[in-house]
């Protein structure tokens, strides 16, 4: 089964006149922790947390790329300073950093050692992104990531800002006449970096106040280790709630020796891709689970420790899998809910428990969060990006198109960040809402996260 996922993340900017040991530190092997632990934690926490804090209907399908979101926020951090930089870092829900991290720069003009705020995080995320990009002999998947910054030629970007974007994130930086050629050039970049699956990002020129746009694209292609056969396809009922069903097309296959875990609350399997370099993990609530239809509430209790424990306890079994074909789109506005979360966490968690960096704190207090009256949320400014002007981050938006069939999956995403079931085998029939995520096994990096509540809905 082929799997294609291109993602495009766009971020536009406008001129504006006592920590405890984190959960993943206890679960990630030391080598991975040392190399890119902070990056893995940021990506994993975003995948789960975004599901919990978004103002979405319980019956809505949901899919995001936390990897792409993290990549955009980290690049915005490069252009922010002081409290604004802290605000962006807090969106990632990471432990208190070492602000005095020094980095070495080696260049033709000599060597220098400089202070880079949140430098450890940037270096670990940079190392993770480069590891994901690195092609090895015999690899059976493609995962291509690209970053770009297009800015109005009327402003002058600061040298350090551009240097670190290039050195750490390989960001392509290009000056444009935003009043003339922005749409065609950015749309061409989007098409090129998503293999033509996203041909248009901008239908017209951006507002006059827009001074720059960050873009992050992900193109992912892989084959199932054991493909599904369309000869086994059936039409069947999918239970969206206690009283409602929808008709969907199901794929079915006998998948040999895959990770399988059964608990009192759910069953989990991993559908591996060729060479088992990546896997799609699926969590399915048990029939007696109180949230067997409310997948959002189920997800809110599925904290990282539980997920890593389920993976670690899994045993290899033959599994008969019956899963619906999917075709869905999803668009989420990310910045404002994340800002509300950081404020809620500050007043409702840190003040009571003193544990301000546990990823799942909010997941057990969802009703409190929904009723939380957000105080004034201040603008996030990129005061260290350009000379003479302040750039305001007005939103981060991610849009995805995601489909799965017998032969493959094709998906596209536009993230717009605006600143302005056989003998002896187990059986898994996904005929109720379920959770899935795709993980890169070498690094534990979470590439995509989603919940399917109604596969008949696009």
Backbone torsions as a table, in degrees:
resi	resn	phi	psi	omega
1	UNK	NA	122.0	179.8
2	UNK	-84.6	150.6	-175.1
3	UNK	-136.1	114.4	179.5
4	UNK	-116.7	126.6	173.7
5	UNK	-138.3	103.4	168.0
6	UNK	-94.9	140.7	178.1
7	UNK	-129.6	136.9	175.3
8	UNK	-123.9	128.3	179.8
9	UNK	-118.4	123.1	179.6
10	UNK	-117.3	136.0	175.7
11	UNK	-131.5	120.4	179.9
12	UNK	-106.1	148.7	-179.1
13	UNK	-120.0	146.8	179.4
14	UNK	-130.4	150.7	175.2
15	UNK	-68.2	141.4	-179.9
16	UNK	-130.7	98.2	-178.3
17	UNK	-53.6	NA	NA
18	UNK	NA	69.7	-170.6
19	UNK	-82.6	149.8	177.0
20	UNK	-98.9	167.5	179.6
21	UNK	-66.4	126.7	-175.3
22	UNK	-71.6	161.8	-177.3
23	UNK	-59.3	-48.7	-175.7
24	UNK	-70.7	-24.1	173.6
25	UNK	-61.6	-29.9	179.5
26	UNK	-81.2	-15.4	-171.0
27	UNK	-115.5	-26.5	-178.2
28	UNK	-83.3	134.0	175.8
29	UNK	-54.8	147.5	-173.2
30	UNK	-56.9	-39.3	-178.4
31	UNK	-61.9	-43.9	177.7
32	UNK	-67.9	-37.8	-179.5
33	UNK	-62.1	-44.4	-179.4
34	UNK	-65.9	-35.9	-175.0
35	UNK	-80.9	-44.8	-177.2
36	UNK	-154.7	36.8	-178.7
37	UNK	-60.6	-43.2	179.8
38	UNK	-63.3	-39.3	179.4
39	UNK	-65.5	-44.4	178.9
40	UNK	-61.0	-42.5	-178.8
41	UNK	-64.8	-43.2	178.8
42	UNK	-61.3	-46.1	-178.0
43	UNK	-65.3	-45.2	-177.8
44	UNK	-65.3	-45.1	-177.8
45	UNK	-65.3	-37.2	178.9
46	UNK	-63.9	-41.0	-179.0
47	UNK	-57.9	-45.8	-179.2
48	UNK	-76.2	-43.8	-172.9
49	UNK	-68.0	-37.8	179.6
50	UNK	-60.4	-39.1	178.3
51	UNK	-60.3	-40.1	-174.9
52	UNK	-74.0	-36.1	-169.7
53	UNK	-98.7	-10.1	179.4
54	UNK	-72.9	142.8	179.6
55	UNK	-83.8	71.9	-176.4
56	UNK	-115.0	152.6	175.2
57	UNK	-66.8	142.9	177.5
58	UNK	-58.6	-22.7	-178.7
59	UNK	-94.7	6.3	-178.8
60	UNK	-87.2	139.2	170.2
61	UNK	-71.5	152.0	-174.5
62	UNK	-145.2	129.4	175.9
63	UNK	-149.0	135.0	178.2
64	UNK	-140.9	165.7	169.2
65	UNK	-113.3	98.2	177.7
66	UNK	-64.0	-25.9	176.4
67	UNK	-62.9	-45.5	-179.7
68	UNK	-66.3	-42.0	178.8
69	UNK	-60.5	-44.7	179.3
70	UNK	-62.4	-40.5	-179.7
71	UNK	-61.9	-39.0	-179.8
72	UNK	-71.6	-46.8	-179.3
73	UNK	-59.8	-40.7	-178.6
74	UNK	-64.7	-37.4	178.4
75	UNK	-71.3	-35.9	174.5
76	UNK	-61.6	-37.1	178.7
77	UNK	-59.1	-32.5	-179.6
78	UNK	-62.8	-26.0	-178.1
79	UNK	-100.5	0.3	-179.7
80	UNK	-103.4	164.1	-180.0
81	UNK	-136.5	153.5	171.3
82	UNK	53.2	-128.6	-175.1
83	UNK	-62.8	-32.2	179.3
84	UNK	-68.3	-39.9	176.3
85	UNK	-64.8	-40.0	177.5
86	UNK	-62.2	-39.4	179.7
87	UNK	-61.3	-43.6	178.8
88	UNK	-66.0	-41.8	179.6
89	UNK	-62.5	-38.3	-179.7
90	UNK	-65.4	-26.2	177.1
91	UNK	-61.8	-24.6	-179.5
92	UNK	-85.8	-7.5	177.1
93	UNK	55.9	46.7	-179.6
94	UNK	-101.0	164.2	177.7
95	UNK	-62.6	163.2	177.6
96	UNK	-58.8	127.6	-174.4
97	UNK	-86.7	170.4	171.5
98	UNK	-93.3	103.5	-175.9
99	UNK	-69.0	-17.0	-174.3
100	UNK	-94.5	29.5	-177.9
101	UNK	-73.5	125.3	-178.5
102	UNK	-102.4	140.2	177.6
103	UNK	-122.7	150.1	179.2
104	UNK	-102.1	133.1	175.5
105	UNK	-114.2	129.7	179.1
106	UNK	-117.4	122.0	-177.5
107	UNK	-148.4	178.7	-177.3
108	UNK	-67.0	-22.6	179.8
109	UNK	-91.7	7.1	179.5
110	UNK	116.5	179.2	-178.9
111	UNK	-103.9	148.7	177.6
112	UNK	-148.3	150.3	175.7
113	UNK	-115.0	126.6	-174.6
114	UNK	-133.9	154.5	175.6
115	UNK	-77.9	127.1	176.4
116	UNK	-122.5	105.2	178.4
117	UNK	-54.2	135.2	-176.9
118	UNK	57.7	29.4	-175.4
119	UNK	-60.3	-37.2	-179.6
120	UNK	-62.6	-42.4	177.6
121	UNK	-63.8	-47.1	-179.4
122	UNK	-60.2	-42.5	-179.5
123	UNK	-66.3	-38.3	179.8
124	UNK	-70.7	-40.3	177.2
125	UNK	-66.8	-40.6	176.5
126	UNK	-59.5	-44.2	179.0
127	UNK	-63.6	-39.8	179.4
128	UNK	-65.4	-47.2	180.0
129	UNK	-61.2	-39.2	178.4
130	UNK	-69.4	-36.0	176.5
131	UNK	-65.0	-41.6	178.2
132	UNK	-65.2	-31.7	-179.5
133	UNK	-79.4	-28.2	-172.0
134	UNK	-66.5	123.9	179.3
135	UNK	-90.1	133.9	-180.0
136	UNK	-115.0	152.1	178.2
137	UNK	-57.0	131.8	176.6
138	UNK	87.2	-1.9	179.2
139	UNK	-64.2	142.2	-176.1
140	UNK	-112.8	20.7	178.1
141	UNK	-141.1	159.7	173.6
142	UNK	-116.2	133.1	174.4
143	UNK	-142.1	101.8	-176.5
144	UNK	-113.2	128.2	179.9
145	UNK	-120.9	139.2	179.1
146	UNK	-139.2	146.6	177.0
147	UNK	-127.7	145.4	176.9
148	UNK	-148.2	151.4	173.1
149	UNK	-130.4	114.6	174.4
150	UNK	-104.8	128.7	-177.1
151	UNK	-133.8	156.9	-178.7
152	UNK	-69.2	130.4	-176.8
153	UNK	-64.3	-11.2	179.3
154	UNK	-78.7	-12.5	178.0
155	UNK	-110.1	158.7	-179.2
156	UNK	-115.4	116.9	179.5
157	UNK	-78.3	149.1	178.3
158	UNK	-74.5	143.0	-175.1
159	UNK	-60.7	-44.8	-178.8
160	UNK	-62.8	-38.6	177.9
161	UNK	-59.6	-49.0	-179.5
162	UNK	-66.9	-39.5	-177.0
163	UNK	-62.8	-46.7	-178.2
164	UNK	-71.9	-33.6	174.3
165	UNK	-59.6	-42.4	-178.7
166	UNK	-72.7	-47.5	-176.1
167	UNK	-66.3	-41.7	-174.7
168	UNK	-89.8	-36.9	-172.8
169	UNK	-119.6	6.5	179.8
170	UNK	51.0	37.5	-176.8
171	UNK	-74.8	128.3	173.6
172	UNK	-78.6	125.8	-176.4
173	UNK	-117.5	125.8	-174.7
174	UNK	-142.8	132.2	176.4
175	UNK	-84.7	138.0	179.9
176	UNK	-130.6	159.3	166.0
177	UNK	-88.0	97.8	-172.9
178	UNK	-63.8	-13.7	-179.3
179	UNK	-94.8	-2.1	-173.4
180	UNK	-127.0	-60.5	-167.6
181	UNK	-117.7	17.2	-176.2
182	UNK	-62.0	-52.8	-173.3
183	UNK	-59.8	-49.9	-176.1
184	UNK	-65.4	-42.0	-178.0
185	UNK	-69.7	-43.0	179.9
186	UNK	-69.6	-38.8	176.5
187	UNK	-64.5	-36.7	176.6
188	UNK	-65.3	-41.6	177.7
189	UNK	-62.0	-43.4	179.9
190	UNK	-61.3	-45.3	-179.5
191	UNK	-64.0	-43.2	-179.3
192	UNK	-63.0	-41.9	-173.8
193	UNK	-88.8	-3.0	173.9
194	UNK	-118.7	23.9	177.8
195	UNK	56.2	32.8	176.6
196	UNK	81.6	2.5	-177.7
197	UNK	-79.4	-25.0	172.9
198	UNK	-118.3	106.5	-175.1
199	UNK	-95.7	-17.9	-175.9
200	UNK	-144.0	126.9	175.5
201	UNK	-106.3	-43.6	-178.8
202	UNK	-113.0	124.8	177.2
203	UNK	-85.7	-18.1	178.2
204	UNK	-153.3	173.8	-179.9
205	UNK	-64.3	145.7	178.7
206	UNK	-69.8	165.4	178.9
207	UNK	-57.6	153.7	-177.9
208	UNK	-57.5	-28.2	-177.9
209	UNK	-76.1	-9.2	-179.2
210	UNK	-74.2	126.5	-179.1
211	UNK	-108.9	-21.8	-178.9
212	UNK	-162.1	161.6	178.1
213	UNK	-138.7	126.4	170.9
214	UNK	-90.1	137.6	176.2
215	UNK	-127.8	135.9	173.2
216	UNK	-130.0	122.7	179.1
217	UNK	-116.8	143.5	172.9
218	UNK	-127.9	127.0	173.3
219	UNK	-118.2	118.7	-175.3
220	UNK	-123.7	129.5	179.5
221	UNK	-140.4	127.5	177.5
222	UNK	-154.8	159.5	177.6
223	UNK	-108.8	142.2	172.0
224	UNK	-60.1	143.4	173.9
225	UNK	-64.1	-40.1	174.8
226	UNK	-122.4	102.3	-176.1
227	UNK	-67.6	157.6	171.3
228	UNK	-85.7	151.5	178.0
229	UNK	-107.8	132.1	-180.0
230	UNK	-69.7	-13.1	177.0
231	UNK	-67.8	-20.5	-178.8
232	UNK	-97.5	2.5	-179.1
233	UNK	-63.6	141.6	177.4
234	UNK	-136.4	159.3	173.8
235	UNK	-99.8	131.9	-176.0
236	UNK	-154.8	180.0	-177.2
237	UNK	-93.7	139.8	172.5
238	UNK	-118.3	126.0	-175.6
239	UNK	-88.7	106.1	179.5
240	UNK	-80.2	-26.7	173.2
241	UNK	-156.9	-173.5	-175.0
242	UNK	-57.9	-33.1	-172.0
243	UNK	-116.6	-1.6	-173.8
244	UNK	-125.3	135.1	173.6
245	UNK	-128.3	156.6	173.7
246	UNK	-128.9	152.2	178.4
247	UNK	-87.0	128.6	179.9
248	UNK	-136.9	161.8	173.1
249	UNK	-89.6	126.1	179.0
250	UNK	-104.6	142.3	168.1
251	UNK	-100.1	147.7	179.3
252	UNK	-139.6	140.9	179.2
253	UNK	-155.1	154.1	174.0
254	UNK	-98.6	102.8	-173.6
255	UNK	-97.4	117.5	-174.9
256	UNK	-82.2	140.7	168.8
257	UNK	46.1	66.7	175.8
258	UNK	-118.8	154.9	178.9
259	UNK	-58.0	132.7	-177.4
260	UNK	-142.1	131.2	177.1
261	UNK	-133.3	137.7	175.3
262	UNK	-126.5	126.7	177.1
263	UNK	-123.6	-179.1	179.2
264	UNK	-70.1	-16.3	-176.2
265	UNK	-107.2	-27.1	-172.7
266	UNK	-162.1	170.9	168.2
267	UNK	-120.0	147.1	179.6
268	UNK	-132.1	138.7	171.1
269	UNK	-132.5	163.1	172.5
270	UNK	-124.4	121.4	174.0
271	UNK	-91.0	108.7	-174.6
272	UNK	-83.0	149.6	169.9
273	UNK	-90.9	169.6	-176.7
274	UNK	-51.3	139.9	-176.9
275	UNK	67.7	0.3	179.2
276	UNK	53.9	35.6	177.3
277	UNK	-81.5	-25.4	174.7
278	UNK	-136.0	159.6	178.3
279	UNK	-145.8	147.4	171.4
280	UNK	-100.3	113.8	-179.7
281	UNK	-93.6	132.8	-179.3
282	UNK	-125.3	128.8	177.8
283	UNK	-110.9	127.6	-174.2
284	UNK	-127.1	114.0	-178.5
285	UNK	-59.1	142.2	177.2
286	UNK	-68.4	157.7	-177.4
287	UNK	-58.5	-27.1	-179.7
288	UNK	-95.5	7.2	178.3
289	UNK	-72.7	131.4	-177.3
290	UNK	-62.0	-21.2	-179.2
291	UNK	-110.6	30.9	-177.0
292	UNK	-64.4	-21.6	176.3
293	UNK	-106.4	-25.2	179.5
294	UNK	-92.1	84.9	-173.2
295	UNK	-68.2	-25.7	178.3
296	UNK	-68.7	-45.2	177.6
297	UNK	-64.3	-37.2	177.2
298	UNK	-62.1	-42.7	-178.9
299	UNK	-65.7	-35.8	-178.0
300	UNK	-61.9	-23.7	178.3
301	UNK	-96.5	-2.8	-177.7
302	UNK	-92.6	76.2	-175.8
303	UNK	-78.4	165.9	-177.3
304	UNK	-55.9	-39.4	-180.0
305	UNK	-61.4	-41.3	178.5
306	UNK	-64.3	-41.9	-178.6
307	UNK	-65.1	-49.1	179.6
308	UNK	-64.3	-35.5	177.5
309	UNK	-64.9	-42.4	179.2
310	UNK	-62.9	-40.3	179.0
311	UNK	-66.6	-43.6	-178.6
312	UNK	-65.5	-34.0	-177.9
313	UNK	-86.0	-5.0	-175.3
314	UNK	-65.9	148.2	175.7
315	UNK	-119.9	153.3	-179.8
316	UNK	-79.7	125.8	178.9
317	UNK	-138.5	155.1	164.6
318	UNK	-76.1	134.7	-176.6
319	UNK	-133.0	129.8	171.3
320	UNK	-86.0	118.5	-174.9
321	UNK	-112.1	130.1	174.4
322	UNK	-127.0	115.4	-171.8
323	UNK	-138.7	141.6	-178.3
324	UNK	-72.7	148.6	169.4
325	UNK	-70.3	147.5	-173.3
326	UNK	-127.2	145.7	169.1
327	UNK	-152.3	111.2	-175.5
328	UNK	-147.5	160.2	173.0
329	UNK	-126.6	154.6	-179.2
330	UNK	-149.9	136.1	177.2
331	UNK	-135.0	125.0	-178.0
332	UNK	-131.4	138.4	171.7
333	UNK	-93.3	119.9	-166.0
334	UNK	-99.3	-38.7	-168.8
335	UNK	-60.5	-53.4	-174.5
336	UNK	-62.7	-44.9	176.5
337	UNK	-61.7	-36.1	178.2
338	UNK	-67.9	-39.0	177.4
339	UNK	-65.3	-40.9	177.2
340	UNK	-62.6	-39.3	179.3
341	UNK	-61.7	-44.1	-178.2
342	UNK	-64.7	-36.4	177.5
343	UNK	-69.0	-42.7	178.2
344	UNK	-61.2	-44.5	-179.5
345	UNK	-61.4	-39.5	-177.4
346	UNK	-65.0	-46.1	-174.8
347	UNK	-90.5	-26.3	-173.7
348	UNK	-104.1	-14.3	-178.0
349	UNK	-116.9	-56.9	-175.5
350	UNK	-62.1	-37.5	-177.3
351	UNK	-71.6	-21.3	-177.8
352	UNK	-98.9	-44.2	-172.3
353	UNK	-108.7	-19.0	-175.1
354	UNK	72.3	6.3	-178.9
355	UNK	-108.0	82.8	-171.5
356	UNK	-87.2	0.6	-174.9
357	UNK	-122.8	9.2	177.8
358	UNK	-75.6	126.8	-172.8
359	UNK	-61.4	-38.4	-170.5
360	UNK	-93.7	8.8	-179.8
361	UNK	-51.6	-48.0	-175.0
362	UNK	-70.4	-26.3	-171.6
363	UNK	-66.7	-19.3	178.8
364	UNK	-98.7	5.3	-177.1
365	UNK	-132.8	38.7	-172.6
366	UNK	-63.7	-42.4	-179.8
367	UNK	-63.6	-40.6	175.9
368	UNK	-58.4	-42.9	-178.5
369	UNK	-64.1	-44.3	-178.2
370	UNK	-62.4	-33.6	-178.7
371	UNK	-90.6	0.8	-177.1
372	UNK	-69.2	127.8	178.1
373	UNK	-87.9	109.8	-175.0
374	UNK	-70.3	126.5	173.3
375	UNK	-69.2	-179.5	178.7
376	UNK	-60.8	121.9	178.6
377	UNK	-96.8	117.4	-175.2
378	UNK	-77.0	151.9	177.3
379	UNK	-61.0	150.0	172.8
380	UNK	-101.6	120.2	-176.0
381	UNK	-109.2	142.7	174.1
382	UNK	-99.4	78.4	-175.9
383	UNK	-76.5	-13.6	-178.6
384	UNK	-104.0	13.6	-175.8
385	UNK	-94.4	-41.5	-173.7
386	UNK	-131.8	162.0	-180.0
387	UNK	-91.8	127.0	172.4
388	UNK	85.4	-9.3	178.4
389	UNK	-136.2	152.5	173.3
390	UNK	-104.8	133.1	179.7
391	UNK	-102.2	132.2	-177.1
392	UNK	-104.5	129.8	175.4
393	UNK	-83.5	110.1	-174.6
394	UNK	-98.0	-24.3	175.7
395	UNK	-171.9	161.0	171.2
396	UNK	-130.1	118.6	-175.8
397	UNK	-123.6	137.3	177.2
398	UNK	-126.4	128.1	177.9
399	UNK	-122.6	132.2	-177.8
400	UNK	-129.7	149.0	169.2
401	UNK	-119.7	124.9	-169.1
402	UNK	-138.2	123.1	179.3
403	UNK	-138.9	146.3	177.9
404	UNK	-131.3	132.2	172.9
405	UNK	-140.2	-172.6	-174.7
406	UNK	-63.0	-40.0	-173.6
407	UNK	-91.8	-22.3	-179.1
408	UNK	177.3	179.0	177.4
409	UNK	-128.7	136.1	176.6
410	UNK	-127.9	131.8	-178.7
411	UNK	-146.6	149.5	174.7
412	UNK	-134.8	148.0	177.5
413	UNK	-138.9	139.6	170.0
414	UNK	-117.4	115.3	174.6
415	UNK	-103.9	120.5	-175.7
416	UNK	-111.4	105.9	177.1
417	UNK	-97.3	113.9	-176.2
418	UNK	-107.5	128.3	179.9
419	UNK	-112.6	-1.6	78.1
420	UNK	-71.2	NA	NA
421	UNK	NA	110.7	-171.6
422	UNK	-172.2	166.8	-165.8
423	UNK	-31.2	112.1	178.7
424	UNK	75.1	-5.1	-176.4
425	UNK	-84.1	153.2	171.6
426	UNK	-77.1	159.3	-179.4
427	UNK	-124.1	130.4	176.7
428	UNK	-129.3	107.5	178.1
429	UNK	-111.1	108.5	-176.2
430	UNK	-85.9	73.8	-177.5
431	UNK	-107.9	14.6	172.3
432	UNK	-137.4	171.0	180.0
433	UNK	-55.3	146.6	-178.0
434	UNK	-148.4	164.9	179.2
435	UNK	-109.7	144.0	173.2
436	UNK	-141.4	155.0	167.3
437	UNK	-150.3	155.7	178.7
438	UNK	-111.9	127.2	-173.9
439	UNK	-125.6	138.9	172.4
440	UNK	-84.0	115.6	-167.9
441	UNK	-69.9	-33.0	-178.6
442	UNK	-64.2	-39.8	-175.0
443	UNK	-106.6	-12.5	-172.9
444	UNK	70.0	11.1	-178.6
445	UNK	-69.7	132.1	177.9
446	UNK	-87.5	115.5	-175.8
447	UNK	-92.7	-43.4	178.2
448	UNK	-135.9	148.8	178.8
449	UNK	-138.0	137.5	179.0
450	UNK	-161.9	163.5	172.6
451	UNK	-131.2	138.7	179.1
452	UNK	-111.9	113.6	179.8
453	UNK	-101.8	-31.2	-179.5
454	UNK	-153.0	95.3	-176.7
455	UNK	-67.7	-8.2	177.8
456	UNK	-82.1	-15.5	-178.3
457	UNK	-89.5	133.3	175.5
458	UNK	-88.3	NA	NA
